[in-house]
Amino acid sequence: MTLTTAVDHKAARPVGLTAGHAPAGAGKVGVMLINLGTPDGTGFKPMWRYLREFLSDPRVIELNRAVWYPILYGLVLTTRPKKSGANYARIWNQEKNESPLRTYTRAQSEKLAEALRDLPNVVVDWAMRYGNPSTASVAQRLLAQGCDRILTFPLYPQYSATTTATANDQLFRALMKMRAAPAIRSVPPYYAEPVYIEALASSIERHLATLDFEPEIVITSYHGIPKPYSDKGDPYQAHCLETTRLLREKLGWDEKKLITTFQSRFGAQEWLQPYTDKTVEKLGKDGVKSIAIVNPGFSVDCIETLDEIGREAAETFHHAGGKNFAHIPCLNDSAEGMAVIEAMARRELSGWV
Protein backbone atom coordinates (compact mmCIF):
# COMPACT_ATOMS: atom_id res chain seq x y z
CA MET A 1 0.00 0.00 0.00
CA THR A 2 1.42 3.34 -1.00
CA LEU A 3 0.67 6.35 1.11
CA THR A 4 0.83 9.85 -0.25
CA THR A 5 3.07 12.44 1.31
CA ALA A 6 1.65 14.26 4.31
CA VAL A 7 0.28 17.72 3.72
CA ASP A 8 2.11 20.63 5.27
CA HIS A 9 0.48 21.40 8.62
CA LYS A 10 0.62 25.16 8.11
CA ALA A 11 -0.86 24.97 4.64
CA ALA A 12 -3.63 22.54 5.57
CA ARG A 13 -7.11 23.89 6.10
CA PRO A 14 -8.17 23.85 9.77
CA VAL A 15 -11.53 22.33 8.88
CA GLY A 16 -12.50 19.15 7.00
CA LEU A 17 -10.18 18.24 4.16
CA THR A 18 -11.75 17.12 0.91
CA ALA A 19 -10.29 14.05 -0.77
CA GLY A 20 -11.06 14.34 -4.46
CA HIS A 21 -13.83 16.43 -5.99
CA ALA A 22 -17.50 15.68 -5.50
CA PRO A 23 -19.78 15.50 -8.55
CA ALA A 24 -22.29 18.35 -8.64
CA GLY A 25 -25.29 17.64 -6.46
CA ALA A 26 -23.91 14.41 -4.97
CA GLY A 27 -23.88 13.89 -1.22
CA LYS A 28 -20.43 13.54 0.29
CA VAL A 29 -19.09 10.96 2.73
CA GLY A 30 -17.42 12.17 5.90
CA VAL A 31 -14.71 10.22 7.71
CA MET A 32 -14.43 11.33 11.33
CA LEU A 33 -11.38 10.20 13.28
CA ILE A 34 -12.28 10.28 16.99
CA ASN A 35 -9.71 10.20 19.78
CA LEU A 36 -10.20 10.31 23.53
CA GLY A 37 -9.58 13.97 24.18
CA THR A 38 -7.26 16.55 25.60
CA PRO A 39 -7.37 19.66 27.77
CA ASP A 40 -7.00 23.02 26.03
CA GLY A 41 -4.22 24.03 28.38
CA THR A 42 -2.23 22.92 31.41
CA GLY A 43 -3.66 25.48 33.86
CA PHE A 44 -6.17 24.67 36.59
CA LYS A 45 -9.31 25.84 34.72
CA PRO A 46 -8.78 23.96 31.42
CA MET A 47 -7.70 20.87 33.32
CA TRP A 48 -10.79 21.15 35.56
CA ARG A 49 -13.10 21.42 32.54
CA TYR A 50 -11.51 18.46 30.82
CA LEU A 51 -11.46 16.22 33.88
CA ARG A 52 -15.04 17.13 34.76
CA GLU A 53 -16.27 16.08 31.32
CA PHE A 54 -14.17 12.92 31.27
CA LEU A 55 -14.93 11.76 34.80
CA SER A 56 -18.64 12.61 34.53
CA ASP A 57 -19.07 10.06 31.74
CA PRO A 58 -21.13 7.13 33.10
CA ARG A 59 -19.34 4.83 30.64
CA VAL A 60 -16.05 5.69 32.38
CA ILE A 61 -17.24 5.85 36.00
CA GLU A 62 -20.15 3.48 36.57
CA LEU A 63 -20.78 4.48 40.19
CA ASN A 64 -24.17 5.89 41.10
CA ARG A 65 -24.01 9.66 40.64
CA ALA A 66 -25.28 10.23 44.19
CA VAL A 67 -22.16 8.41 45.38
CA TRP A 68 -19.67 9.57 42.74
CA TYR A 69 -20.46 13.26 42.32
CA PRO A 70 -19.64 14.28 45.92
CA ILE A 71 -16.28 12.54 45.49
CA LEU A 72 -15.73 14.05 42.04
CA TYR A 73 -16.58 17.65 42.96
CA GLY A 74 -15.49 17.52 46.59
CA LEU A 75 -12.12 15.81 46.21
CA VAL A 76 -11.02 14.86 42.70
CA LEU A 77 -11.69 18.17 40.94
CA THR A 78 -10.15 20.18 43.76
CA THR A 79 -6.82 18.32 43.73
CA ARG A 80 -6.31 16.45 40.47
CA PRO A 81 -6.32 19.39 37.98
CA LYS A 82 -3.11 20.83 39.44
CA LYS A 83 -1.32 17.48 39.50
CA SER A 84 -2.51 16.48 36.02
CA GLY A 85 -1.62 19.93 34.69
CA ALA A 86 1.96 19.53 35.90
CA ASN A 87 2.17 16.16 34.15
CA TYR A 88 0.79 17.61 30.91
CA ALA A 89 3.24 20.53 31.10
CA ARG A 90 6.14 18.09 30.83
CA ILE A 91 4.95 16.72 27.49
CA TRP A 92 3.16 19.80 26.09
CA ASN A 93 3.81 20.72 22.46
CA GLN A 94 5.07 24.22 23.16
CA GLU A 95 5.36 25.17 19.49
CA LYS A 96 1.67 24.54 18.81
CA ASN A 97 0.53 25.13 22.42
CA GLU A 98 -1.34 21.84 22.55
CA SER A 99 -0.99 18.28 23.75
CA PRO A 100 0.79 15.70 21.57
CA LEU A 101 -2.48 13.78 21.30
CA ARG A 102 -4.06 16.72 19.47
CA THR A 103 -0.97 17.21 17.29
CA TYR A 104 -0.81 13.57 16.22
CA THR A 105 -4.56 13.14 15.70
CA ARG A 106 -4.65 16.21 13.45
CA ALA A 107 -1.67 14.84 11.51
CA GLN A 108 -3.41 11.51 11.06
CA SER A 109 -6.47 13.29 9.67
CA GLU A 110 -4.41 15.35 7.25
CA LYS A 111 -2.43 12.35 6.01
CA LEU A 112 -5.57 10.26 5.61
CA ALA A 113 -7.17 13.02 3.55
CA GLU A 114 -4.13 13.01 1.28
CA ALA A 115 -4.15 9.22 1.01
CA LEU A 116 -7.85 9.16 0.03
CA ARG A 117 -7.66 11.82 -2.66
CA ASP A 118 -8.44 9.17 -5.25
CA LEU A 119 -11.91 8.75 -3.70
CA PRO A 120 -14.30 11.48 -4.85
CA ASN A 121 -16.81 12.86 -2.36
CA VAL A 122 -14.78 11.93 0.74
CA VAL A 123 -14.15 14.53 3.45
CA VAL A 124 -11.82 13.69 6.35
CA ASP A 125 -11.98 15.43 9.72
CA TRP A 126 -11.07 14.71 13.34
CA ALA A 127 -12.74 15.14 16.72
CA MET A 128 -12.36 14.44 20.42
CA ARG A 129 -14.75 12.60 22.70
CA TYR A 130 -13.80 14.98 25.50
CA GLY A 131 -12.61 18.52 24.90
CA ASN A 132 -12.07 20.21 21.54
CA PRO A 133 -12.78 19.93 18.71
CA SER A 134 -15.96 18.37 20.02
CA THR A 135 -17.67 15.48 18.26
CA ALA A 136 -20.85 17.54 17.82
CA SER A 137 -19.03 20.50 16.23
CA VAL A 138 -17.22 18.27 13.75
CA ALA A 139 -20.43 16.44 12.85
CA GLN A 140 -22.02 19.80 12.08
CA ARG A 141 -18.95 20.80 10.07
CA LEU A 142 -19.21 17.66 7.94
CA LEU A 143 -22.90 18.24 7.33
CA ALA A 144 -22.20 21.84 6.33
CA GLN A 145 -19.82 20.49 3.68
CA GLY A 146 -22.54 18.31 2.20
CA CYS A 147 -21.93 14.98 3.92
CA ASP A 148 -25.04 12.83 4.15
CA ARG A 149 -23.05 9.80 5.35
CA ILE A 150 -20.38 9.65 8.06
CA LEU A 151 -17.88 6.91 8.77
CA THR A 152 -16.84 7.33 12.39
CA PHE A 153 -13.40 5.96 13.24
CA PRO A 154 -12.81 5.58 17.00
CA LEU A 155 -9.04 5.35 17.25
CA TYR A 156 -9.03 2.40 19.66
CA PRO A 157 -7.77 -0.94 18.29
CA GLN A 158 -9.32 -2.88 21.19
CA TYR A 159 -13.00 -2.31 21.96
CA SER A 160 -14.18 -1.15 25.37
CA ALA A 161 -17.40 0.46 26.47
CA THR A 162 -15.19 3.09 28.13
CA THR A 163 -13.66 4.13 24.79
CA THR A 164 -15.24 3.00 21.51
CA ALA A 165 -18.79 2.85 22.86
CA THR A 166 -18.75 6.26 24.50
CA ALA A 167 -17.20 7.83 21.39
CA ASN A 168 -20.11 6.52 19.33
CA ASP A 169 -22.59 7.51 22.05
CA GLN A 170 -21.40 11.09 21.79
CA LEU A 171 -21.86 11.19 18.04
CA PHE A 172 -25.40 9.88 18.31
CA ARG A 173 -26.19 12.46 20.98
CA ALA A 174 -25.25 15.06 18.39
CA LEU A 175 -27.44 13.38 15.77
CA MET A 176 -30.42 13.46 18.12
CA LYS A 177 -30.44 17.24 17.77
CA MET A 178 -30.39 17.17 13.96
CA ARG A 179 -33.53 17.32 11.86
CA ALA A 180 -31.79 15.71 8.87
CA ALA A 181 -29.23 13.32 10.39
CA PRO A 182 -26.65 11.56 8.22
CA ALA A 183 -26.32 7.79 7.85
CA ILE A 184 -23.62 6.39 10.13
CA ARG A 185 -21.11 3.59 10.03
CA SER A 186 -18.47 2.87 12.67
CA VAL A 187 -15.10 1.26 12.08
CA PRO A 188 -15.04 -1.92 14.19
CA PRO A 189 -12.22 -2.89 16.56
CA TYR A 190 -9.08 -3.84 14.65
CA TYR A 191 -7.07 -5.50 17.42
CA ALA A 192 -6.47 -8.64 15.33
CA GLU A 193 -6.28 -7.16 11.84
CA PRO A 194 -3.14 -8.34 9.98
CA VAL A 195 -2.32 -4.77 8.86
CA TYR A 196 -2.36 -3.61 12.50
CA ILE A 197 -0.25 -6.51 13.80
CA GLU A 198 2.21 -6.03 10.94
CA ALA A 199 2.47 -2.31 11.72
CA LEU A 200 3.13 -2.94 15.41
CA ALA A 201 5.75 -5.60 14.71
CA SER A 202 7.52 -3.43 12.14
CA SER A 203 7.50 -0.43 14.48
CA ILE A 204 8.88 -2.47 17.38
CA GLU A 205 11.64 -4.04 15.30
CA ARG A 206 12.60 -0.69 13.81
CA HIS A 207 12.84 0.99 17.22
CA LEU A 208 14.72 -1.86 18.90
CA ALA A 209 17.29 -1.72 16.11
CA THR A 210 18.18 1.82 17.22
CA LEU A 211 18.95 0.83 20.83
CA ASP A 212 22.40 0.09 22.16
CA PHE A 213 21.01 -2.78 24.25
CA GLU A 214 18.69 -5.73 23.74
CA PRO A 215 15.68 -5.86 26.07
CA GLU A 216 15.39 -9.06 28.04
CA ILE A 217 11.64 -8.49 28.22
CA VAL A 218 9.27 -6.34 26.18
CA ILE A 219 6.04 -5.29 27.87
CA THR A 220 2.82 -4.57 25.99
CA SER A 221 1.15 -2.12 28.35
CA TYR A 222 -2.53 -1.37 27.74
CA HIS A 223 -4.73 1.18 29.49
CA GLY A 224 -6.60 -0.68 32.18
CA ILE A 225 -10.29 -0.77 33.05
CA PRO A 226 -11.90 -1.71 36.38
CA LYS A 227 -12.16 -5.49 36.73
CA PRO A 228 -15.93 -5.37 37.38
CA TYR A 229 -16.41 -3.86 33.89
CA SER A 230 -14.63 -6.85 32.40
CA ASP A 231 -16.53 -9.27 34.61
CA LYS A 232 -19.81 -7.82 33.31
CA GLY A 233 -18.88 -8.58 29.71
CA ASP A 234 -16.60 -5.85 28.37
CA PRO A 235 -14.41 -7.69 25.80
CA TYR A 236 -11.45 -5.34 26.22
CA GLN A 237 -9.18 -7.71 28.16
CA ALA A 238 -9.67 -10.52 25.64
CA HIS A 239 -8.92 -8.12 22.78
CA CYS A 240 -5.69 -6.96 24.43
CA LEU A 241 -4.50 -10.49 25.11
CA GLU A 242 -5.23 -11.47 21.51
CA THR A 243 -3.25 -8.50 20.19
CA THR A 244 -0.27 -9.55 22.28
CA ARG A 245 -0.61 -13.19 21.21
CA LEU A 246 -0.66 -12.27 17.51
CA LEU A 247 2.19 -9.81 17.97
CA ARG A 248 4.24 -12.45 19.76
CA GLU A 249 3.56 -14.84 16.90
CA LYS A 250 4.53 -12.25 14.30
CA LEU A 251 7.79 -11.37 16.06
CA GLY A 252 8.67 -15.00 16.74
CA TRP A 253 8.99 -14.39 20.49
CA ASP A 254 7.87 -16.59 23.37
CA GLU A 255 5.62 -15.77 26.33
CA LYS A 256 8.58 -14.82 28.51
CA LYS A 257 9.93 -12.28 26.00
CA LEU A 258 6.63 -10.43 25.33
CA ILE A 259 4.24 -9.98 28.24
CA THR A 260 0.99 -8.08 28.86
CA THR A 261 0.26 -5.58 31.61
CA PHE A 262 -2.34 -2.87 32.32
CA GLN A 263 -1.68 0.71 33.41
CA SER A 264 -3.39 3.95 34.46
CA ARG A 265 -5.62 2.61 37.21
CA PHE A 266 -7.66 5.17 39.11
CA GLY A 267 -9.46 4.88 42.44
CA ALA A 268 -9.57 2.11 45.01
CA GLN A 269 -11.28 -0.75 43.13
CA GLU A 270 -9.43 -3.59 41.47
CA TRP A 271 -8.48 -3.09 37.81
CA LEU A 272 -7.26 -5.54 35.19
CA GLN A 273 -4.00 -7.19 36.22
CA PRO A 274 -1.06 -7.54 36.12
CA TYR A 275 -0.42 -3.85 36.76
CA THR A 276 2.32 -2.23 34.69
CA ASP A 277 3.95 -0.30 37.53
CA LYS A 278 4.06 -3.31 39.87
CA THR A 279 5.43 -5.52 37.10
CA VAL A 280 8.18 -3.06 36.17
CA GLU A 281 9.19 -2.73 39.82
CA LYS A 282 9.29 -6.50 40.31
CA LEU A 283 11.37 -7.04 37.20
CA GLY A 284 13.95 -4.57 38.45
CA LYS A 285 14.06 -6.19 41.89
CA ASP A 286 14.32 -9.65 40.35
CA GLY A 287 17.52 -8.69 38.52
CA VAL A 288 16.22 -7.91 35.04
CA LYS A 289 18.47 -5.17 33.70
CA SER A 290 16.95 -4.26 30.33
CA ILE A 291 13.32 -3.82 29.31
CA ALA A 292 11.24 -2.00 26.71
CA ILE A 293 7.56 -1.02 26.84
CA VAL A 294 5.18 -0.58 23.93
CA ASN A 295 1.56 0.66 24.11
CA PRO A 296 -0.47 -1.17 21.43
CA GLY A 297 -3.80 0.15 22.72
CA PHE A 298 -2.94 3.81 22.08
CA SER A 299 -3.11 5.06 18.49
CA VAL A 300 -0.97 8.09 19.35
CA ASP A 301 1.41 9.09 22.11
CA CYS A 302 -0.24 11.00 24.94
CA ILE A 303 0.03 11.66 28.67
CA GLU A 304 -0.36 7.94 29.49
CA THR A 305 2.49 6.91 27.21
CA LEU A 306 4.92 9.82 27.25
CA ASP A 307 4.72 10.66 30.95
CA GLU A 308 3.29 7.62 32.73
CA ILE A 309 5.48 5.16 30.82
CA GLY A 310 8.28 7.32 29.44
CA ARG A 311 8.96 8.98 32.79
CA GLU A 312 7.22 7.22 35.68
CA ALA A 313 7.77 3.62 34.59
CA ALA A 314 11.38 4.38 33.71
CA GLU A 315 11.99 5.88 37.15
CA THR A 316 10.32 2.92 38.84
CA PHE A 317 12.48 0.44 36.93
CA HIS A 318 15.72 2.29 37.64
CA HIS A 319 14.93 2.71 41.33
CA ALA A 320 14.24 -1.02 41.55
CA GLY A 321 17.67 -1.87 40.16
CA GLY A 322 17.08 -1.91 36.42
CA LYS A 323 19.61 -0.38 34.06
CA ASN A 324 18.31 -0.03 30.49
CA PHE A 325 14.80 1.19 29.73
CA ALA A 326 13.17 2.08 26.43
CA HIS A 327 9.70 3.32 25.56
CA ILE A 328 8.70 2.33 22.03
CA PRO A 329 6.62 5.15 20.47
CA CYS A 330 3.03 4.60 19.42
CA LEU A 331 2.25 4.24 15.72
CA ASN A 332 1.21 7.91 15.62
CA ASP A 333 1.21 9.29 12.05
CA SER A 334 4.11 7.08 10.95
CA ALA A 335 3.95 5.19 7.66
CA GLU A 336 3.04 2.03 9.58
CA GLY A 337 0.35 3.79 11.55
CA MET A 338 -1.20 5.44 8.53
CA ALA A 339 -1.23 2.13 6.67
CA VAL A 340 -3.54 0.79 9.37
CA ILE A 341 -5.87 3.80 9.35
CA GLU A 342 -6.04 3.95 5.57
CA ALA A 343 -6.69 0.22 5.20
CA MET A 344 -9.51 0.25 7.76
CA ALA A 345 -11.08 3.40 6.31
CA ARG A 346 -11.02 2.09 2.75
CA ARG A 347 -12.56 -1.21 3.77
CA GLU A 348 -15.40 0.40 5.72
CA LEU A 349 -16.07 2.97 2.99
CA SER A 350 -16.77 0.15 0.56
CA GLY A 351 -20.19 0.59 -1.03
CA TRP A 352 -20.29 4.26 -0.15
CA VAL A 353 -17.53 5.36 -2.53
Helices and strands as residue ranges (DSSP letters): E 17-19, E 28-38, H 44-55, H 65-71, I 72-76, H 77-91, H 100-115, E 122-131, H 135-144, E 147-154, I 161-165, H 166-175, E 183-186, H 194-208, E 217-223, H 227-231, H 236-251, E 258-263, H 276-285, E 290-294, I 303-313, H 314-319, E 324-328, H 335-349
